[in-house]
Amino acid sequence: MATSQAPALRGWRHLSGGKVRELYIPAGVSPHEAETVLIVATDRISAFDQILPTTIPGKGVVLTQMSLWWFDQLKDIVPNHVVSTEVPDQVAGRAMICRRLDMYPLECVVRGYLTGSGKADYDETGEVCGISLPEGLVEASELEQPIFTPAAKMNMGKHDINVTLADVDKMVGPERTAELRETSLRIYERAAQIARDAGIILADTKLEFGSLVSVGGPAVVLGDEALTPDSSRFWPVDQWHPGSPTPSFDKQLVRDWLKSDESGWDPASGTTPPPLPDEIVERTSNRYVEAYEMLTGQTINL
């Protein structure tokens, strides 16, 4: 997939692009009237809220196929937005035709382990999104029970902001807040057990939901992607040691290289990130593939 512009696809009109995905609507239909969208996962990779100039071969295929697999594992818990995988040949394997959802302005994050921004908040306040946690927790500590820690979506290029349940109540109402929380926790619990059986710890995950109420459908539908290395932290069970960082099946290799002296780049500089070395590209691609194959028990052809 090109990083500079989205390809022309017969029967579809390009609508918009994000850090990783390109969005299309049926040709001849206005954006307001479109009931379905074509979501294409590119090989782009982002870090520190910037799209990098280097792509990761096969990444978009892994993201799409892993999401489809998880949607199937979770279909008894929550409906999802997938309509069909009969897509144009140019994007076969990396695209889905989906229902157009009215998306909630939230990242529904569930954490089973303490790391990332949750660990930073805990170190400062003893809480994560208003939830008090026991004293003495360290990096990668397993929590007594998974916690729902939502974040408000921000514009591309800005960090999402962790918020409390009271904040979510104001955004979507108490009834919908309760439904989003319960559904997110049920998804995490199911996915964490599946992952654990495959030798992987699901440390945390980010979910996005939308509504089909406007067309007489359910109020909570799982959208975007589900439980991929872009939206989740997957750790090898045999390499997890509380108190120290755990290797992960995601783009941490990329983040670490960008922060290293070798890259010569400062994430806080506001300048364009440098191209990634071939070794980092290959290792990152392999990590995505390894996560898919361990979780699903299937091989993937890129």
C-alpha positions in Angstrom: 0.0 0.0 0.0 1.3 3.4 -0.8 1.9 5.8 2.1 1.3 9.0 0.1 -2.1 8.3 -1.3 -4.8 5.7 -1.3 -5.2 3.5 -4.4 -8.2 3.9 -6.7 -10.6 1.0 -6.2 -13.3 0.1 -8.7 -16.8 0.7 -7.2 -15.4 2.6 -4.2 -14.7 6.3 -3.5 -11.9 7.2 -1.1 -13.3 9.1 1.9 -10.5 9.6 4.4 -7.3 8.1 5.8 -5.8 7.7 9.3 -2.5 6.6 10.7 -3.0 3.0 9.4 -6.3 2.7 7.6 -7.9 4.1 4.5 -11.7 4.5 4.4 -13.9 4.2 1.3 -17.6 4.4 0.6 -19.6 3.0 -2.4 -19.1 5.0 -5.5 -22.0 7.3 -6.4 -23.2 7.5 -2.7 -22.7 10.6 -0.7 -20.9 10.3 2.6 -24.0 11.1 4.5 -26.0 8.3 2.8 -23.4 5.6 2.9 -24.5 2.6 5.0 -21.4 0.5 4.4 -17.7 1.4 4.3 -14.6 -0.4 2.9 -11.8 -0.4 5.6 -8.3 -1.0 4.2 -5.5 -1.7 6.6 -2.2 -0.5 5.1 1.3 -1.4 6.1 1.9 2.0 7.6 3.2 2.1 11.2 3.0 5.0 13.7 4.9 5.8 16.8 4.8 8.7 19.2 1.7 9.9 17.3 3.5 10.2 14.0 3.3 8.1 10.8 6.7 6.7 10.0 8.2 7.0 6.6 8.9 3.2 6.5 6.2 0.5 6.2 6.1 -2.9 7.7 5.5 -5.5 5.0 2.3 -7.6 5.6 1.3 -5.6 8.7 -2.1 -4.7 7.2 -2.9 -8.3 6.3 -2.1 -9.4 9.8 -4.2 -6.7 11.4 -7.2 -7.5 9.2 -7.0 -11.3 9.5 -6.5 -11.2 13.3 -9.4 -8.8 13.7 -11.6 -11.1 11.6 -10.5 -14.1 13.7 -11.3 -12.3 17.0 -14.7 -11.0 15.7 -15.6 -14.7 15.2 -14.4 -15.7 18.7 -16.5 -12.9 20.3 -19.7 -12.9 18.2 -21.7 -14.5 21.1 -20.7 -11.5 23.4 -21.1 -8.6 21.0 -22.1 -8.0 17.4 -19.4 -6.6 15.1 -19.4 -4.3 12.0 -18.2 -6.8 9.4 -20.5 -7.4 6.4 -18.2 -9.1 3.9 -14.6 -9.8 2.9 -15.4 -9.8 -0.8 -13.2 -6.8 -1.6 -11.3 -5.6 -4.7 -8.3 -7.7 -5.6 -5.9 -4.9 -5.0 -6.7 -5.0 -1.2 -7.6 -8.6 -0.8 -6.6 -10.0 2.6 -6.2 -6.5 4.1 -9.8 -5.1 3.8 -13.3 -5.6 5.1 -16.7 -4.2 4.1 -18.3 -3.0 7.2 -21.5 -1.4 8.5 -21.2 2.4 9.0 -21.4 2.9 12.7 -22.1 6.0 14.8 -18.9 5.7 16.8 -18.7 6.5 20.5 -15.9 9.1 21.2 -14.1 6.7 23.5 -11.3 4.2 23.5 -12.6 1.5 25.8 -9.4 0.2 27.4 -9.3 -2.8 29.7 -6.2 -3.5 31.7 -5.3 -6.8 33.4 -1.7 -5.7 34.1 -0.1 -2.4 35.1 2.0 -0.9 32.4 2.1 2.1 30.0 0.1 5.2 30.8 -1.8 3.2 33.5 1.5 2.6 35.3 2.5 6.3 34.9 -0.9 7.4 36.4 -0.6 4.9 39.2 2.9 6.1 40.1 1.6 9.7 40.3 -1.7 9.2 42.1 -2.2 5.6 43.1 -5.1 5.5 40.7 -5.9 4.7 37.1 -8.9 6.6 35.6 -10.2 7.2 39.1 -9.8 3.6 40.2 -7.7 3.2 43.4 -5.2 0.3 43.2 -3.3 -1.4 46.0 0.1 0.0 47.1 3.3 -1.6 46.0 2.4 -2.5 42.4 5.3 -2.5 40.0 5.8 -2.6 36.2 3.8 -5.5 34.8 2.1 -6.4 38.0 -1.0 -8.5 37.5 -4.1 -6.7 38.8 -6.5 -8.5 41.2 -9.1 -8.1 38.5 -9.2 -6.4 35.1 -10.2 -2.7 35.2 -12.0 -0.6 32.7 -10.0 2.5 32.0 -11.5 4.6 29.2 -9.8 7.3 27.2 -11.3 10.2 25.3 -10.4 10.2 21.6 -8.3 13.1 20.4 -7.5 14.4 16.9 -4.8 12.5 15.0 -1.4 13.6 16.3 -2.5 14.0 19.9 -2.5 11.6 22.7 -5.9 10.2 23.9 -6.7 11.4 27.5 -7.5 8.9 30.3 -10.9 9.7 31.8 -13.1 8.5 34.6 -16.5 6.7 34.5 -18.1 9.9 35.6 -16.6 11.6 32.6 -17.9 8.9 30.3 -21.4 9.3 31.9 -21.4 12.9 30.7 -20.3 11.9 27.2 -22.7 9.0 26.5 -25.0 8.7 29.5 -25.0 6.3 32.5 -26.9 3.5 30.7 -24.5 3.4 27.8 -21.5 3.8 30.0 -22.5 0.7 32.0 -23.1 -1.3 28.8 -19.7 -0.3 27.3 -17.9 -1.2 30.5 -19.6 -4.6 30.9 -19.1 -5.5 27.3 -15.4 -4.4 27.3 -14.7 -6.5 30.4 -16.4 -9.6 29.0 -14.4 -9.3 25.8 -11.2 -8.9 27.8 -11.9 -11.9 30.0 -12.7 -14.1 27.0 -9.7 -12.9 25.0 -7.3 -13.2 27.9 -8.2 -16.8 28.5 -7.8 -17.6 24.8 -4.5 -15.9 24.7 -3.2 -17.6 27.9 -4.1 -21.0 26.4 -1.8 -20.0 23.5 1.1 -19.0 25.7 0.4 -15.3 25.5 -0.6 -12.7 28.2 -3.1 -10.1 27.1 -1.8 -7.3 29.3 -4.3 -4.7 28.1 -6.4 -3.9 25.0 -8.2 -1.0 23.4 -11.7 -1.5 21.9 -13.9 0.9 19.9 -17.7 0.6 19.7 -20.4 2.3 17.7 -24.2 2.3 17.5 -26.7 1.2 14.9 -29.7 2.6 16.8 -30.3 5.1 14.0 -31.2 2.3 11.6 -33.0 0.1 14.2 -29.9 -1.9 15.2 -28.1 -2.6 18.5 -26.6 0.3 20.6 -23.2 -1.4 21.1 -21.4 -2.9 18.1 -17.7 -3.7 18.1 -16.0 -1.8 15.3 -12.5 -0.7 14.0 -10.1 -3.6 14.8 -10.1 -6.1 17.6 -7.2 -7.4 19.7 -4.4 -6.9 17.3 -0.8 -6.0 18.2 -1.7 -2.4 17.3 -4.4 -2.2 19.9 -3.2 -4.6 22.5 -0.2 -5.6 24.5 0.6 -9.2 24.0 3.4 -10.7 26.2 5.0 -14.1 26.0 3.9 -16.0 29.2 7.4 -17.4 29.7 9.1 -13.9 29.5 6.8 -12.1 32.0 8.6 -10.9 35.1 6.9 -8.3 37.3 9.1 -5.4 38.1 10.7 -5.3 34.6 9.5 -4.5 31.1 8.2 -7.5 29.2 9.0 -8.1 25.5 5.8 -7.7 23.4 4.4 -8.8 20.1 3.9 -5.3 18.7 5.8 -2.2 17.6 7.8 -1.8 20.8 11.0 -2.6 18.8 10.2 0.4 16.7 9.6 2.7 19.6 12.8 1.6 21.3 14.9 2.1 18.2 13.4 5.6 17.6 14.4 6.6 21.2 17.9 5.2 20.8 21.0 7.1 20.1 21.3 5.2 16.8 18.2 6.9 15.4 19.5 10.3 16.2 15.9 11.5 16.6 14.1 13.0 19.5 10.3 12.1 19.7 9.7 15.5 21.3 11.4 17.5 18.6 8.3 17.7 16.3 10.5 16.7 13.3 9.8 13.8 10.9 11.0 10.5 12.2 13.9 8.8 10.3 13.5 5.7 8.1 13.7 2.4 10.0 16.6 0.1 9.5 15.9 -3.1 7.5 16.6 -5.2 10.6 14.0 -3.4 12.7 11.4 -3.7 9.9 12.0 -7.5 9.5 11.9 -8.2 13.2 8.7 -6.1 13.7 7.0 -7.9 10.8 8.0 -11.2 12.3 6.6 -10.3 15.7 3.2 -9.5 14.1 3.1 -12.7 12.2 4.2 -14.7 15.3 1.4 -13.2 17.4 -1.2 -14.1 14.8 0.1 -17.7 14.4 0.4 -18.4 18.1 -3.1 -17.0 18.9 -5.0 -18.6 16.0 -2.9 -21.8 15.4 -3.0 -20.9 11.7 -0.3 -19.9 9.3 -0.7 -16.6 7.3 0.5 -15.9 3.8 1.7 -12.3 3.2 
